[in-house]
Amino acid sequence: MRSVFFALICIFLNFTCAGAQDIILPDFSGGFYPEDPAELSDMIEGFLNEPVSFETQGKDILTVIVPHAGYGYSGKTAGSAYSLLRDKPYKTVVVIGPTHYFNFDGISVLSKGTFRTPLGDLEVDEEFAGKLLDKDKEIYFEPAAFRKEHSIEVQLPFIKKCLPQAKIVLVILGDTVLSTLEKLSELLESAMEGRQDVLIIASSDMYHGYDWEEAKRYDDLALSYIKNMDAKGLYYGIREKRLLFFDGFPAVAALLLAERLGSFKSEVLSYTNSAAVTGNFTKGEWTVGYSACVIYKNGSIEQAQGKPPDVLRPGPSDGPVSAESKGESAMLDKNQRKKLLEIARSSIEGFLKTKKKINITETDAVLTKDMGAFVTLEEHGELRGCIGNIIARQPLYLTVRDMAVEAAVGDPRFPEVSLQELENIEIEISVLSPLERVDSADKIEMGKHGVLIKNGPNSGVFLPQVATETGWTKEEFLTSLCTHKAGLPADAWKDKTTEIYVFSAEVFSENNY
């Protein structure tokens, strides 16, 4: 009976059972890419020979993010990334792609087999795959996920051409949530321990829709998340439909892994879309975006940049920075800080129990001043919510009360904090100085100033610690602020009509008291 069942599985997966070896035949050869070996080899060779400005010297590449359309559309873009990998000493290549034809929950990992391409066979690294399987109920082998899945298959001829001796691990993402992607990144980190010869390929097409101009806008935003190494920002942008039909969860998984490993950067190598490829810019024509990106560890970097922050997270990764530590006079004393932390916690607890804000009276002359503040929640070292009011609209103690509640139940990136969770939540508060308008970006002091940028109805803010945690230059800081937070053109900060405001922040957390 078991042998009959196995035979049926082989047929279902387009497997040819040859003794102990399962040969997986391609589904898209002759469609998405040529089936003739010579024609396919020449085509890929042409893609690999396109000039790329990225210099690989001294850089260890962890991941390439590449598209998965037919080669006539996205092959050239994919080639700009694969050209960096040619003949590098990778022994295991993990390909992560989204499902297109089979709906399932969680993540499927191919446990064994050999995938046949027109350029030769690629064997599954069973030992590595085994380290990902059966460690979490959401990560398992679902055979049907690998039947007719082009997001994975179109990468394999490139791999065989560039890394002919490598083994592969194939991962298909079904309907999954952030915690499952985080678990995948944790398992990948564990499986890679002690190895420098593992490559991650994140197969991700971008915008899908009927407007090529819209495609460029949405894809610029998506690429800014990748450039900023902002895995959670990218995840929630996709989940909340702010990035239209972007197959980007493989890229999220890759960014989460890089975050775990530490000290990685990313670079956008190339971008195009189907309208630009075909030359058909007619409104209403179906358009898909394609990009190639690389995530790498720069060998010349002597000091790790640390964990990339979420752009709303006010506290630095290595602990709060007080005004005294920066040689400045503090806005608050120790007792006032402790009082605000107590207000924040009791406000969250009260709201979770009654769904009403608690009544508080305060007489302290500083705490009753109108001041802006952010409240950040962390659970087991991970961001759990962050909401703030940069404009001073009410007394500081009431701002902290309201922002604490909003961080717990109103941050759209996270589910509401439960009462049971609260004991595991650490609270951090950033008290902000008044905004000061400056007439030039030259007056911004990186690491000291937070920045609010505004043009018309569009505005965005970065807290001072963003510069410290990312290691960005001022231009990178302001460019990201414009594109990522304000929805403005990348160079809007240079525009005379753009208003620039600076402020400082005093940051403290329960960990200090």
PEUR-V70425 format. One record per residue. N is the residue number from 1. PHI is phi in degrees with one decimal (NA if undefined). OMEGA is omega as a letter, one per 20 degrees, with the letter a starting at -180 (999 if undefined). D_LAST is the distance of its C-alpha to the last C-alpha in whole Angstrom. Layout:
n = [N | N]
phi = [PHI | PHI]
omega = [OMEGA | OMEGA]
d_last = [D_LAST | D_LAST]
This chain:
n = [1 | 2 | 3 | 4 | 5 | 6 | 7 | 8 | 9 | 10 | 11 | 12 | 13 | 14 | 15 | 16 | 17 | 18 | 19 | 20 | 21 | 22 | 23 | 24 | 25 | 26 | 27 | 28 | 29 | 30 | 31 | 32 | 33 | 34 | 35 | 36 | 37 | 38 | 39 | 40 | 41 | 42 | 43 | 44 | 45 | 46 | 47 | 48 | 49 | 50 | 51 | 52 | 53 | 54 | 55 | 56 | 57 | 58 | 59 | 60 | 61 | 62 | 63 | 64 | 65 | 66 | 67 | 68 | 69 | 70 | 71 | 72 | 73 | 74 | 75 | 76 | 77 | 78 | 79 | 80 | 81 | 82 | 83 | 84 | 85 | 86 | 87 | 88 | 89 | 90 | 91 | 92 | 93 | 94 | 95 | 96 | 97 | 98 | 99 | 100 | 101 | 102 | 103 | 104 | 105 | 106 | 107 | 108 | 109 | 110 | 111 | 112 | 113 | 114 | 115 | 116 | 117 | 118 | 119 | 120 | 121 | 122 | 123 | 124 | 125 | 126 | 127 | 128 | 129 | 130 | 131 | 132 | 133 | 134 | 135 | 136 | 137 | 138 | 139 | 140 | 141 | 142 | 143 | 144 | 145 | 146 | 147 | 148 | 149 | 150 | 151 | 152 | 153 | 154 | 155 | 156 | 157 | 158 | 159 | 160 | 161 | 162 | 163 | 164 | 165 | 166 | 167 | 168 | 169 | 170 | 171 | 172 | 173 | 174 | 175 | 176 | 177 | 178 | 179 | 180 | 181 | 182 | 183 | 184 | 185 | 186 | 187 | 188 | 189 | 190 | 191 | 192 | 193 | 194 | 195 | 196 | 197 | 198 | 199 | 200 | 201 | 202 | 203 | 204 | 205 | 206 | 207 | 208 | 209 | 210 | 211 | 212 | 213 | 214 | 215 | 216 | 217 | 218 | 219 | 220 | 221 | 222 | 223 | 224 | 225 | 226 | 227 | 228 | 229 | 230 | 231 | 232 | 233 | 234 | 235 | 236 | 237 | 238 | 239 | 240 | 241 | 242 | 243 | 244 | 245 | 246 | 247 | 248 | 249 | 250 | 251 | 252 | 253 | 254 | 255 | 256 | 257 | 258 | 259 | 260 | 261 | 262 | 263 | 264 | 265 | 266 | 267 | 268 | 269 | 270 | 271 | 272 | 273 | 274 | 275 | 276 | 277 | 278 | 279 | 280 | 281 | 282 | 283 | 284 | 285 | 286 | 287 | 288 | 289 | 290 | 291 | 292 | 293 | 294 | 295 | 296 | 297 | 298 | 299 | 300 | 301 | 302 | 303 | 304 | 305 | 306 | 307 | 308 | 309 | 310 | 311 | 312 | 313 | 314 | 315 | 316 | 317 | 318 | 319 | 320 | 321 | 322 | 323 | 324 | 325 | 326 | 327 | 328 | 329 | 330 | 331 | 332 | 333 | 334 | 335 | 336 | 337 | 338 | 339 | 340 | 341 | 342 | 343 | 344 | 345 | 346 | 347 | 348 | 349 | 350 | 351 | 352 | 353 | 354 | 355 | 356 | 357 | 358 | 359 | 360 | 361 | 362 | 363 | 364 | 365 | 366 | 367 | 368 | 369 | 370 | 371 | 372 | 373 | 374 | 375 | 376 | 377 | 378 | 379 | 380 | 381 | 382 | 383 | 384 | 385 | 386 | 387 | 388 | 389 | 390 | 391 | 392 | 393 | 394 | 395 | 396 | 397 | 398 | 399 | 400 | 401 | 402 | 403 | 404 | 405 | 406 | 407 | 408 | 409 | 410 | 411 | 412 | 413 | 414 | 415 | 416 | 417 | 418 | 419 | 420 | 421 | 422 | 423 | 424 | 425 | 426 | 427 | 428 | 429 | 430 | 431 | 432 | 433 | 434 | 435 | 436 | 437 | 438 | 439 | 440 | 441 | 442 | 443 | 444 | 445 | 446 | 447 | 448 | 449 | 450 | 451 | 452 | 453 | 454 | 455 | 456 | 457 | 458 | 459 | 460 | 461 | 462 | 463 | 464 | 465 | 466 | 467 | 468 | 469 | 470 | 471 | 472 | 473 | 474 | 475 | 476 | 477 | 478 | 479 | 480 | 481 | 482 | 483 | 484 | 485 | 486 | 487 | 488 | 489 | 490 | 491 | 492 | 493 | 494 | 495 | 496 | 497 | 498 | 499 | 500 | 501 | 502 | 503 | 504 | 505 | 506 | 507 | 508 | 509 | 510 | 511 | 512 | 513]
phi = [NA | -64.6 | -67.6 | -65.4 | -61.1 | -63.5 | -63.8 | -64.8 | -61.3 | -60.8 | -64.7 | -60.9 | -90.9 | 60.6 | -87.1 | -109.5 | -86.4 | -122.2 | 62.8 | -86.8 | -103.0 | -96.7 | -94.2 | -98.7 | -84.9 | -70.6 | -101.2 | -116.2 | -62.4 | 90.4 | -119.5 | -72.1 | -153.3 | -64.2 | -90.6 | -74.3 | -57.5 | -66.9 | -63.9 | -64.9 | -61.3 | -65.1 | -63.5 | -64.6 | -57.4 | -62.3 | -63.8 | -71.7 | -89.1 | -66.0 | -66.0 | -128.6 | -82.4 | -70.1 | -98.2 | -86.1 | -57.9 | 78.2 | -119.9 | -92.8 | -84.0 | -91.9 | -145.0 | -118.7 | -104.4 | -134.4 | -79.6 | -137.7 | -84.5 | -58.7 | -60.1 | -64.0 | -94.5 | -118.0 | -60.7 | -64.2 | -64.5 | -60.1 | -60.6 | -64.7 | -86.2 | -63.8 | -62.9 | -76.1 | -101.3 | -56.8 | 60.5 | -77.4 | -82.7 | -79.7 | -105.7 | -130.9 | -117.6 | -94.9 | -105.2 | -112.5 | -135.8 | -86.9 | -76.7 | -121.3 | -119.7 | -126.5 | -86.8 | -156.2 | -95.2 | 89.9 | -132.3 | -108.9 | -118.4 | -70.9 | -84.6 | -163.6 | 125.1 | -132.4 | -94.7 | -90.8 | -122.2 | -59.6 | -96.6 | 130.9 | -90.1 | -123.8 | -90.9 | -71.3 | -80.6 | -63.8 | -63.0 | -67.1 | -57.7 | -62.9 | -76.3 | -97.5 | -88.7 | 62.1 | -106.4 | -152.9 | -65.2 | -90.8 | -122.1 | -155.5 | -97.3 | -111.2 | -56.6 | -63.9 | -64.8 | -96.9 | -88.2 | 56.1 | -116.5 | -73.4 | -60.7 | -89.3 | -62.3 | -67.9 | -80.1 | -68.2 | -61.5 | -61.5 | -63.0 | -63.0 | -70.9 | -90.8 | -132.9 | -63.3 | -94.9 | -75.2 | -95.7 | -122.2 | -129.6 | -107.4 | -129.2 | -111.3 | -94.6 | -91.1 | -76.0 | -131.8 | -116.8 | -59.2 | -62.2 | -71.6 | -63.4 | -65.1 | -64.9 | -58.9 | -64.3 | -65.3 | -67.5 | -63.0 | -59.1 | -64.8 | -66.5 | -87.4 | -54.5 | 79.9 | -115.5 | -115.3 | -116.4 | -111.3 | -116.9 | -108.4 | -112.6 | -100.5 | -89.9 | -142.9 | -78.1 | -109.3 | -51.0 | -125.9 | -179.1 | -113.9 | -148.4 | -67.3 | -69.3 | -63.1 | -55.3 | -63.6 | -63.9 | -64.8 | -72.0 | -60.6 | -66.1 | -59.9 | -68.1 | -67.5 | -62.1 | -66.0 | -58.7 | -86.6 | 56.7 | -102.6 | -62.9 | -70.9 | -60.9 | -65.7 | -59.4 | -72.4 | -61.7 | -73.5 | -61.7 | -94.1 | 64.3 | -83.0 | -120.8 | -69.7 | 50.0 | -88.8 | -77.5 | -100.9 | -62.4 | -58.7 | -66.2 | -59.4 | -58.7 | -65.1 | -66.3 | -62.4 | -63.9 | -60.7 | -63.9 | -66.4 | -75.7 | 84.9 | 61.8 | -115.2 | -123.5 | -135.4 | -142.8 | -87.1 | -85.6 | -162.2 | -146.7 | -156.6 | -145.9 | -64.1 | -65.5 | -68.6 | -67.3 | -87.9 | 78.3 | -100.0 | -102.9 | -67.9 | -61.2 | 90.5 | -83.7 | -60.7 | -131.1 | -127.8 | -94.0 | -134.1 | -138.2 | -126.7 | -132.7 | -130.8 | -112.4 | -144.7 | -106.2 | -81.7 | -63.8 | -84.9 | -81.0 | -89.6 | -120.0 | -64.5 | -77.0 | 85.6 | -69.2 | -59.6 | -83.7 | -70.1 | -65.6 | -94.2 | -78.3 | -80.7 | -82.9 | -70.2 | -67.5 | -103.4 | 111.7 | -63.4 | -107.6 | -87.2 | -64.7 | -62.2 | -67.6 | -99.8 | 76.4 | -114.1 | -77.0 | -77.7 | -78.7 | -127.8 | -93.6 | -60.2 | -66.6 | -67.8 | -63.5 | -60.2 | -63.3 | -65.0 | -64.2 | -65.3 | -62.4 | -61.1 | -67.6 | -66.2 | -67.5 | -64.8 | -60.5 | -62.8 | -68.8 | -65.3 | -84.0 | -117.5 | 62.4 | -132.2 | -73.1 | -73.7 | -87.7 | -132.6 | -119.9 | -144.9 | -115.8 | -59.1 | -63.0 | -79.2 | -68.3 | -93.5 | -75.9 | -70.6 | -147.3 | -87.3 | -161.4 | -115.5 | -120.1 | -116.9 | -114.0 | -126.6 | -127.2 | 53.1 | 82.3 | -111.2 | -57.5 | -124.2 | 166.3 | -157.4 | -137.6 | -149.3 | -125.3 | -78.1 | -90.6 | -74.7 | -115.7 | -157.9 | -54.9 | -55.5 | -64.7 | -76.8 | -60.1 | -64.1 | -56.5 | -69.6 | -71.0 | -63.2 | -63.5 | -64.8 | -62.7 | -78.0 | -126.0 | -120.3 | -77.6 | -66.1 | -80.7 | -133.7 | -67.9 | -62.2 | -66.5 | -94.8 | -61.6 | -67.0 | -73.8 | -57.3 | -67.0 | -96.2 | -90.5 | -104.5 | -104.0 | -129.4 | -124.2 | -117.2 | -94.3 | -106.2 | -75.8 | -61.4 | -68.9 | -130.0 | -76.5 | -119.9 | -94.1 | -156.3 | -65.3 | -61.7 | -87.3 | -80.4 | -102.5 | -65.0 | 88.2 | -102.5 | -99.3 | -84.2 | -133.7 | -110.2 | -119.8 | -146.6 | -146.6 | 62.8 | -80.8 | -92.7 | -152.3 | -160.2 | -139.0 | -120.1 | -78.4 | -56.6 | -68.4 | -58.7 | -65.3 | -63.9 | -76.3 | -87.7 | 75.5 | -65.4 | -73.5 | -61.3 | -65.0 | -64.0 | -58.7 | -72.9 | -63.2 | -66.1 | -60.1 | -65.6 | -78.8 | -82.2 | -106.6 | -98.1 | 67.5 | -109.7 | -58.1 | -56.4 | -101.7 | -62.0 | -65.5 | -86.9 | -73.0 | -63.8 | -83.8 | -85.6 | -90.7 | -120.5 | -122.8 | -119.4 | -159.4 | -117.8 | -136.6 | -110.1 | -114.5 | -152.0 | -140.4 | -63.0 | -63.4 | -90.6 | -131.5]
omega = [a | a | r | r | r | r | r | r | r | r | a | a | a | r | r | a | a | a | a | a | r | r | r | a | a | r | a | r | a | r | r | r | a | r | r | a | a | r | r | a | r | a | a | r | r | r | a | a | r | a | r | a | a | r | a | a | r | a | r | a | r | a | r | r | a | r | a | r | r | a | r | r | a | a | a | r | r | a | r | r | a | a | r | a | a | r | r | a | r | r | r | r | r | r | a | a | r | r | r | a | a | a | r | r | r | a | r | r | r | a | a | r | r | a | a | r | r | a | a | a | r | a | r | r | a | a | a | a | r | r | r | a | r | r | a | a | a | a | a | r | r | a | a | a | a | r | r | r | a | a | r | a | a | r | a | r | r | a | a | r | a | a | a | a | a | r | a | r | a | a | r | r | r | r | a | a | a | a | r | r | r | r | r | a | r | r | r | r | a | a | a | a | r | a | r | a | r | r | r | r | r | a | a | r | a | a | r | r | a | a | a | r | r | r | a | a | a | a | r | r | r | a | r | r | a | r | a | a | a | a | a | r | r | a | a | r | r | a | a | r | r | r | a | r | r | r | a | a | r | r | r | r | r | r | r | r | r | r | r | a | r | r | r | r | r | a | r | a | a | r | r | r | a | r | r | a | a | a | a | a | r | r | r | r | a | a | r | r | a | r | r | a | r | r | a | r | a | a | a | a | a | a | a | r | a | a | r | a | r | a | r | a | a | a | r | a | a | r | a | r | a | r | a | a | r | r | a | r | a | r | a | r | a | a | r | r | a | r | r | r | r | r | a | a | a | r | r | a | a | a | r | a | a | a | r | r | a | r | a | r | a | a | a | a | r | a | r | r | r | a | r | a | r | r | a | r | r | r | a | r | a | r | a | r | r | r | r | r | a | r | a | a | a | r | a | a | r | r | r | r | a | a | r | r | a | r | a | a | a | r | a | a | a | r | a | r | r | r | r | a | a | a | r | a | r | a | r | a | r | r | a | r | r | r | r | a | r | a | a | r | r | a | r | r | a | a | r | a | q | a | r | a | a | r | a | a | a | r | r | a | r | r | a | a | r | r | a | a | a | a | a | r | r | r | r | r | a | r | r | r | r | a | a | a | a | a | a | r | a | a | a | a | r | a | a | a | a | r | r | r | r | r | r | a | r | a | r | a | r | r | a | a | 999]
d_last = [65 | 62 | 64 | 65 | 61 | 61 | 64 | 63 | 59 | 61 | 63 | 60 | 58 | 61 | 61 | 64 | 64 | 66 | 65 | 62 | 61 | 60 | 61 | 59 | 62 | 60 | 61 | 61 | 63 | 66 | 63 | 60 | 62 | 65 | 66 | 69 | 67 | 69 | 68 | 64 | 64 | 65 | 63 | 60 | 61 | 62 | 58 | 57 | 59 | 57 | 56 | 52 | 50 | 47 | 47 | 46 | 47 | 43 | 42 | 41 | 42 | 39 | 41 | 43 | 43 | 47 | 49 | 51 | 54 | 58 | 58 | 61 | 58 | 54 | 56 | 56 | 52 | 51 | 54 | 51 | 49 | 51 | 53 | 49 | 50 | 53 | 54 | 50 | 50 | 48 | 49 | 47 | 47 | 44 | 46 | 43 | 45 | 45 | 48 | 51 | 53 | 51 | 49 | 46 | 43 | 40 | 41 | 45 | 45 | 49 | 49 | 52 | 56 | 57 | 57 | 61 | 61 | 64 | 63 | 62 | 60 | 56 | 55 | 52 | 49 | 49 | 47 | 44 | 45 | 45 | 41 | 40 | 42 | 41 | 38 | 37 | 39 | 39 | 40 | 43 | 47 | 49 | 52 | 53 | 50 | 52 | 56 | 57 | 53 | 54 | 50 | 50 | 54 | 55 | 52 | 54 | 57 | 55 | 53 | 57 | 58 | 55 | 54 | 57 | 56 | 52 | 51 | 50 | 47 | 47 | 45 | 45 | 42 | 43 | 41 | 38 | 34 | 31 | 30 | 34 | 34 | 30 | 32 | 35 | 33 | 31 | 35 | 36 | 34 | 34 | 38 | 38 | 36 | 38 | 41 | 41 | 44 | 43 | 43 | 42 | 44 | 43 | 46 | 45 | 47 | 46 | 47 | 50 | 52 | 54 | 54 | 53 | 52 | 49 | 49 | 48 | 45 | 43 | 44 | 42 | 39 | 39 | 40 | 37 | 34 | 36 | 36 | 32 | 32 | 30 | 31 | 29 | 31 | 34 | 34 | 33 | 35 | 38 | 37 | 37 | 40 | 39 | 41 | 44 | 45 | 44 | 44 | 41 | 39 | 40 | 38 | 35 | 35 | 36 | 33 | 31 | 32 | 32 | 29 | 28 | 30 | 29 | 30 | 33 | 35 | 37 | 40 | 43 | 46 | 48 | 49 | 52 | 53 | 56 | 57 | 57 | 59 | 62 | 62 | 62 | 60 | 61 | 59 | 59 | 59 | 57 | 54 | 52 | 49 | 49 | 47 | 46 | 43 | 42 | 38 | 38 | 37 | 38 | 39 | 38 | 35 | 33 | 29 | 28 | 27 | 24 | 24 | 26 | 23 | 24 | 26 | 23 | 20 | 18 | 16 | 17 | 18 | 16 | 13 | 12 | 14 | 13 | 16 | 16 | 17 | 20 | 21 | 21 | 20 | 17 | 17 | 14 | 13 | 9 | 10 | 12 | 9 | 7 | 11 | 12 | 9 | 11 | 14 | 14 | 13 | 16 | 18 | 18 | 19 | 21 | 23 | 24 | 25 | 27 | 28 | 27 | 25 | 23 | 24 | 22 | 23 | 21 | 22 | 20 | 22 | 20 | 18 | 22 | 23 | 25 | 22 | 22 | 19 | 18 | 16 | 16 | 16 | 16 | 17 | 17 | 17 | 20 | 20 | 20 | 21 | 20 | 22 | 22 | 24 | 25 | 27 | 26 | 28 | 26 | 23 | 20 | 18 | 21 | 21 | 17 | 19 | 22 | 20 | 18 | 21 | 23 | 21 | 21 | 25 | 26 | 26 | 29 | 28 | 27 | 28 | 26 | 23 | 24 | 22 | 22 | 20 | 17 | 15 | 16 | 14 | 11 | 11 | 11 | 13 | 15 | 17 | 20 | 23 | 26 | 29 | 31 | 34 | 36 | 39 | 39 | 37 | 37 | 35 | 32 | 30 | 28 | 24 | 24 | 26 | 25 | 29 | 30 | 34 | 37 | 40 | 42 | 40 | 38 | 35 | 32 | 28 | 26 | 23 | 23 | 21 | 24 | 26 | 24 | 23 | 27 | 29 | 31 | 34 | 34 | 37 | 35 | 32 | 34 | 37 | 34 | 33 | 36 | 37 | 34 | 33 | 35 | 38 | 40 | 42 | 41 | 42 | 42 | 39 | 42 | 44 | 45 | 44 | 41 | 38 | 35 | 32 | 29 | 26 | 22 | 19 | 15 | 13 | 9 | 7 | 5 | 6 | 4 | 0]
